[in-house]
Amino acid sequence: MRYLLLLVSFNVYSFELLDATRFTGHSNLGMPVTVVYENQILGGFDNYGKPMDEAVVRANLVNYVSESRIILDVESWRILTNQRLDVNARIHAEYFYRLLQIVKEELPDVSVGFYGWPVNPRYALKADYLINDHIEANRLLSPTMQLSDALYPSFYVDHDEPGHQAYTHSAHLYEAKKFLKPVYPFVWHRGPGVIFNEEVLPVHLINQFCVFLRENASGAVWWSISTESWDPNNTWYHWAYPCLI
């Protein structure tokens, strides 16, 4: 799996920033969008290896009939575990597809997609022995991505390697665009990995991914933790300007 950085460039006629933040206080990071977390649709967070209760799912979907767009975040149906194909990957992929079918039956006028797909190629690009697992993960999820209305890959930054980060984002966006769907990567002004440990990212990295997304994606989804207060005077917010204009 090798990509050229330039292969994702194309003309973007409109860029839509979606606000999925959970700040305390009002934020100004785009059009509000609803992320439906695992417990809100399946009834709990511990669903590894477990099929959904379709009656519970249908009952929970009543809460979203007035939405124009929802993003589903179901993470316990793992496809990869420690970057290797999970033993339940195939059955989890079937669960995802059936879940999306049900959502479309119950909410036919709502745009629906899943958080985190296609799978981030970060680790596979740095370790060749992971490539086959990465390819198979996206292959298993392919039917669900084809059925989705939009794709929402995770562009969270967990290491300060600007060159590698740009390369990873290019490869990730390339994989997403193959499905010919609008692509709205999730971004966060903090770093989830061990290097940044949820600290605010260096402003040059925030600016870098905003410029890249503005030039190459349909839009972006900004996320935040729920314990953070909104402050428009924060330095990172001003460096996010390319995402906001």
Secondary structure as UniProt FT lines:
FT   HELIX           5..8
FT   STRAND          16..20
FT   STRAND          31..32
FT   STRAND          34..37
FT   HELIX           38..42
FT   TURN            48..49
FT   HELIX           54..61
FT   HELIX           62..64
FT   TURN            65..66
FT   STRAND          69..73
FT   STRAND          80..81
FT   TURN            82..83
FT   STRAND          84..85
FT   TURN            87..88
FT   HELIX           89..106
FT   TURN            108..109
FT   STRAND          111..115
FT   HELIX           122..126
FT   HELIX           128..130
FT   HELIX           131..147
FT   STRAND          151..152
FT   HELIX           162..177
FT   TURN            178..179
FT   STRAND          186..187
FT   TURN            194..198
FT   HELIX           203..216
FT   STRAND          219..223
FT   TURN            226..227
FT   TURN            232..233
FT   HELIX           235..239
FT   HELIX           241..244
//
